[in-house]
Structure formats: structure tokens, C-alpha cells
Amino acid sequence: MHPSTLRRAATRALVMTILGSAAFAWGSITPALAVGEAATSGTVISHAPHKISSQIKGRAELIVHTMRSVSGGQTKASTLLFVPEGQAPQGGWPVIAWAHGTTTPGNKLCAPSLTDDLDGGLTKDGFNSDYLFEISTLVNAGYAVVAPDLEGLGEAATVPYPYFNASSLARSLISGVVAAHKVNANLSKEYVAVGHSDGGHAVLGVEAYTDEAPQFEFKGTVAIAPYTSIDAFVNELGQRAVANPEKASDYRLIQNFNVALMATGLKVIDPSFKASSVMGPDLEAQLKEFTTRCSVPAIGGLSKAIAPKGAAFDGFKENWASDPKMAAFLAANDPAANPNFRLKKPTFISLGTDDAFVFQNTTGALVGRLKADGTPVTYNEYPGTDHFTVIRAAQPDTMNFLKQLFAD
């Protein structure tokens, strides 16, 4: 298939799914530090100036540091630190820990730090993420932004990417904040977690791990189109396929893509997990691409594999989420699947009404449960916006919420 044809096909599929320049001579390159038993999360291994878009009125460094890995011990991680132009305010630049969405299920080179658009290749592959807009808006408004590639992503990574793992995502952000303060002394001790899609899922989990960095004050959370409620989402896609037969193949593609994402993440933390317990051989044959491709090519390849077989494609099993290992994985990592999930800090959740990957009813159910449990949560929906256009639509409310958090 011609590359442009595949790209159009992948982009069409992604509309229904996820997801999920100037150089500055700032700082110096520090010598490498071996990652050993004595290393602690946030220990800086190296840092160097990083080239960024002129849209960002500031400067950036790429920090390689340690973090606690899901596999045990410490591992290398990479984080971008963006700092505004000019002199820091009294108390330092307020810090935003920014989490990106699904750039890849497993290829470490599909990392924000390796792409000009700070999105691991989504925009380059034909799907505008607006992450550059988001980060530039924050930096230009006077916030320092700590943006990790996440555990397993980036050139420095030496372990697999544990996709959707809540502890890994939270520790990627927190260890990045710790390392950033060691590189730049002009950062505030206060920080807020902001993320989109799987990054929205990530920031919802940060509060549970903030005691691992007690020297900093966690103020709250902004989750933009958070990727949660996976089982319910897959079930609703099935209902929509029945109600809209003309779109059934699109819904089926998204169902298979989501189950494959979860299986890929589970396999990293439990190599004994057998994908065949939740899917047929046709979908299982695609899993290698989920660890070697970025998101757009991965779903494009899945779409190409399904096309000739249609309904005969042997994909996910209807009871996939009931498999014991998968059920435990979802309960541990999906806030909607964990009956004990709670938040105490102020939280802002935003969602587009036309989002094809994060649905209103499932998100609303999670918000309703949080409110019933006493979480100070604000939830806004933005008519006519989708999974990515909601970022710009919600930005004024996001900025107002951040201003209030840092004022408290």
C-alpha cells in the first residue's frame, strides 16, 4: 500500500480512536552516572540544552535521570524541562508536570523528546495532537513544564514501556519533578499534574504517590479527556456497532485496538500472561507491531490486517476483561475499575462531546463517583470538540483552574 494511502487510512481510524526552532545554550552537560543500587529516583545522570520550537518563549533541557521501575530497582528515564524567559518570580516558577497521551504502545523512539511537535510523531504521522500548543501556552504564561517521556520511552530507556501502568506513569512524573529541581534552582516547590488522554489517566494517579517526594507540595490535577473506563468503553463500542451497522467495522477496529493496548501493557509487567487468553490468533499476530511501532502505524497495520477478513477476523474475546490477570491489571490501573480509587486534591476534568475515544457516559460515571466520595472535582464538557480539539477549547478554563490552585 502506498504510504499516503496507509496514512489516510490510519488517520481515519484514529478519528474514531486515540488516541489515547531555536536552540538555547543553557546549562552544561554533566558526566554520566551509573544506575546502581545506591541511586534514588530523580538522581540526575545528565542534562543538556534541548532544541525547541520558537513558539515556546523559554528554554529547555533534556534531563536523563533515575526512576523506580515497575520491574524493581532503578532505571534510566528522560524528561524535558521547559522554563520561561526572564527572571523567576519570588518562590520560583510554578511547576506543571505534563503527561502526554498514547504516542506508542511500545516503541521507545516514539517519544516526545525526539519530535519537534513534542508528541512522539502523532502530528508528523497525520494526526495533530496540539501538544506543542499546550506546552507553549503553559510556558508562555509563566509556568515551568516538566514533561517526561515516561518509563521505557526515549533514547535513554533500557526497559520496556509498561503501557497504562498507573504506578509507572505517576513515578515518571514525580521523578521528573525531583530531577528538574536538581537541574534548576529557580523552580517552585509547588506543582500540579496536567495530562491528556492516557496522560489524563496518568495524572489522576499522581496523588497516590506524592509522598515519595514529600519535599514538594502537590496542588491538584487537570485531566484532559482522560483515558479510563476501558472495559465499559469496549462494551459501549459493541453496542454502537449493533445500533450503527454501517460503522460496525470502525467500532470493531477500535475495540481490538484497545484490547491489544491493554494486553501489551500487561505483558510487560507479567511476561507469563498469555495473550491468547483474551484474544484470537489474528489479533495476537499483530502484537509485535504494538511494541515496534508508533500509534498511527500500529493502528494502521491493525486496520490493514482486519480489512481482508472482516467479521471473520479472530480478534478480542467478548469476555476479555474477565480473564483473572486482565481483570487484576484493570483494577490496579484503571480508576473506573478500582472501587477504592479516591482523590482529595482539587481536580479539573474536561471532555469534548464528540470524543470518539473517551465517552461522556463513562467519564460522567467516574466523575459522579468521585463527587459522591467528596472529591473537589470540576467537570466541563465542550460541545463539538473531539479527543484533541478539546485541548484548545478547554485551555481558558485550564489556565483559570491552574491560577486558582497556585493562588491557594
Backbone hydrogen bonds, N-H to C=O, Kabsch-Sander energy under -0.5 kcal/mol:
donor,donor_aa,acceptor,acceptor_aa,energy
5,T,2,H,-0.6
6,L,2,H,-2.3
7,R,3,P,-2.5
8,R,4,S,-2.1
9,A,5,T,-2.2
10,A,6,L,-2.8
11,T,7,R,-2.8
12,R,8,R,-2.4
13,A,9,A,-2.1
14,L,10,A,-2.6
15,V,11,T,-1.8
16,M,12,R,-0.6
16,M,13,A,-1.1
17,T,14,L,-1.4
18,I,19,L,-1.8
22,A,52,I,-3.4
26,W,24,F,-1.6
30,T,28,S,-0.5
30,T,47,H,-0.6
36,G,34,A,-0.9
39,A,36,G,-1.1
42,G,66,T,-3.1
43,T,40,T,-2.0
45,I,64,V,-3.2
46,S,64,V,-1.9
48,A,62,L,-1.4
50,H,60,A,-2.3
52,I,22,A,-1.9
56,I,53,S,-1.5
57,K,55,Q,-0.7
58,G,56,I,-2.1
59,R,83,V,-2.2
61,E,81,L,-1.9
62,L,48,A,-2.7
63,I,61,E,-0.6
63,I,79,T,-3.3
64,V,46,S,-2.9
65,H,63,I,-0.5
65,H,77,A,-2.8
66,T,43,T,-1.6
67,M,75,T,-1.8
69,S,73,G,-2.5
72,G,69,S,-1.6
75,T,67,M,-2.5
77,A,65,H,-2.8
79,T,63,I,-2.6
80,L,147,A,-2.4
81,L,61,E,-2.7
82,F,80,L,-0.5
82,F,145,V,-2.8
83,V,59,R,-2.6
85,E,57,K,-1.8
92,G,89,P,-2.5
93,W,186,N,-2.7
95,V,190,E,-1.7
96,I,144,A,-3.0
97,A,95,V,-0.5
97,A,192,V,-2.8
98,W,96,I,-0.8
98,W,146,V,-2.4
99,A,194,V,-2.4
103,T,101,G,-1.2
106,G,293,R,-0.6
107,N,293,R,-0.7
108,K,106,G,-0.7
110,C,107,N,-1.9
111,A,109,L,-1.2
114,L,111,A,-1.8
115,T,112,P,-1.7
118,L,115,T,-1.5
122,L,119,D,-1.1
125,D,121,G,-2.4
126,G,123,T,-1.7
127,F,122,L,-2.7
134,E,130,D,-2.1
135,I,131,Y,-2.7
136,S,132,L,-2.5
137,T,133,F,-2.4
138,L,134,E,-1.9
139,V,135,I,-2.7
140,N,136,S,-2.8
141,A,137,T,-0.9
142,G,139,V,-1.8
143,Y,138,L,-2.0
144,A,94,P,-2.6
145,V,82,F,-2.1
146,V,96,I,-3.2
146,V,144,A,-0.5
147,A,80,L,-3.3
147,A,145,V,-0.7
149,D,78,S,-2.8
150,L,78,S,-0.5
153,L,150,L,-2.3
154,G,108,K,-3.4
157,A,154,G,-1.4
163,Y,161,Y,-1.9
165,N,162,P,-2.0
166,A,164,F,-0.7
169,L,165,N,-2.4
170,A,166,A,-2.4
171,R,167,S,-2.5
172,S,168,S,-2.1
173,L,169,L,-1.7
174,I,170,A,-2.7
175,S,171,R,-2.6
176,G,172,S,-1.4
177,V,173,L,-2.0
178,V,174,I,-2.2
179,A,175,S,-2.5
180,A,176,G,-2.5
181,H,177,V,-1.7
182,K,178,V,-1.0
183,V,179,A,-1.3
184,N,180,A,-2.4
187,L,184,N,-0.6
188,S,93,W,-3.0
191,Y,217,E,-2.4
192,V,95,V,-2.0
193,A,220,G,-2.1
194,V,97,A,-2.7
194,V,192,V,-0.5
195,G,222,V,-2.2
196,H,99,A,-1.8
197,S,224,I,-2.4
199,G,196,H,-2.7
201,H,197,S,-2.0
202,A,198,D,-2.2
203,V,199,G,-2.3
204,L,200,G,-1.2
205,G,201,H,-0.6
205,G,202,A,-1.4
206,V,203,V,-1.0
207,E,203,V,-0.5
208,A,205,G,-0.6
209,Y,206,V,-2.5
210,T,206,V,-0.5
210,T,207,E,-0.9
212,E,209,Y,-2.0
213,A,210,T,-1.8
216,F,213,A,-1.8
217,E,189,K,-2.7
218,F,216,F,-0.6
219,K,191,Y,-2.9
219,K,217,E,-0.5
220,G,191,Y,-0.5
221,T,346,P,-2.2
222,V,193,A,-2.7
223,A,348,F,-2.8
224,I,195,G,-3.1
224,I,222,V,-0.6
225,A,223,A,-0.6
225,A,350,S,-3.3
227,Y,197,S,-2.2
228,T,226,P,-1.2
233,F,229,S,-2.5
234,V,230,I,-2.6
235,N,231,D,-2.2
236,E,232,A,-2.4
237,L,233,F,-2.2
238,G,234,V,-1.6
239,Q,235,N,-1.7
240,R,236,E,-2.5
241,A,237,L,-2.1
242,V,238,G,-1.6
243,A,239,Q,-2.0
244,N,240,R,-2.0
247,K,244,N,-2.2
248,A,245,P,-1.1
250,D,247,K,-0.6
251,Y,247,K,-2.1
252,R,248,A,-2.6
253,L,249,S,-1.9
254,I,250,D,-2.0
255,Q,251,Y,-2.4
256,N,252,R,-2.4
257,F,253,L,-2.3
258,N,254,I,-2.4
259,V,255,Q,-2.2
260,A,256,N,-2.3
261,L,257,F,-2.1
262,M,258,N,-2.2
263,A,259,V,-2.4
264,T,260,A,-2.2
265,G,261,L,-2.2
266,L,262,M,-2.5
267,K,263,A,-2.2
268,V,264,T,-1.0
269,I,265,G,-1.1
270,D,266,L,-1.8
273,F,270,D,-2.3
275,A,273,F,-0.7
277,S,274,K,-2.2
278,V,275,A,-2.1
279,M,275,A,-1.0
280,G,315,G,-2.7
282,D,314,D,-0.7
283,L,314,D,-1.8
284,E,280,G,-2.2
285,A,281,P,-1.9
286,Q,283,L,-1.6
287,L,284,E,-1.3
289,E,286,Q,-0.9
290,F,286,Q,-0.8
291,T,287,L,-0.6
291,T,288,K,-1.3
292,T,288,K,-0.5
292,T,289,E,-0.6
293,R,289,E,-1.5
295,S,103,T,-2.5
298,A,294,C,-2.2
299,I,295,S,-2.5
300,G,296,V,-2.2
301,G,297,P,-2.6
302,L,298,A,-1.8
303,S,299,I,-2.5
304,K,300,G,-2.1
305,A,301,G,-1.8
306,I,302,L,-2.0
307,A,303,S,-2.1
309,K,306,I,-1.1
310,G,306,I,-2.8
312,A,309,K,-2.3
313,F,310,G,-1.9
315,G,313,F,-1.4
317,K,278,V,-2.6
320,W,317,K,-2.0
322,S,319,N,-1.9
323,D,319,N,-0.5
323,D,320,W,-1.1
327,A,323,D,-3.5
328,A,324,P,-2.1
329,F,325,K,-2.0
330,L,326,M,-2.6
331,A,327,A,-2.3
332,A,328,A,-1.8
333,N,329,F,-1.3
334,D,330,L,-3.1
337,A,334,D,-1.6
338,N,334,D,-0.8
338,N,335,P,-0.7
341,F,338,N,-1.9
347,T,376,P,-2.2
348,F,221,T,-2.5
349,I,378,T,-3.0
350,S,223,A,-2.0
351,L,380,N,-1.7
353,T,382,Y,-1.6
354,D,385,T,-2.5
355,D,352,G,-1.5
359,F,357,F,-0.5
363,T,359,F,-2.1
364,G,360,Q,-3.1
365,A,361,N,-1.9
366,L,362,T,-1.7
367,V,363,T,-2.6
368,G,364,G,-2.6
369,R,365,A,-1.9
370,L,366,L,-2.3
371,K,367,V,-2.7
372,A,368,G,-2.2
373,D,369,R,-1.4
374,G,371,K,-1.5
375,T,370,L,-2.6
377,V,375,T,-2.2
378,T,347,T,-3.0
380,N,349,I,-2.3
382,Y,351,L,-2.3
385,T,382,Y,-1.5
390,V,386,D,-1.3
391,I,388,F,-2.0
393,A,389,T,-1.8
394,A,390,V,-2.6
395,Q,391,I,-0.7
395,Q,392,R,-0.6
398,T,394,A,-2.7
399,M,395,Q,-2.9
400,N,396,P,-2.0
401,F,397,D,-2.3
402,L,398,T,-2.4
403,K,399,M,-2.3
404,Q,400,N,-2.0
405,L,401,F,-2.3
406,F,402,L,-2.5
407,A,403,K,-1.0
408,D,404,Q,-1.2
408,D,405,L,-0.6
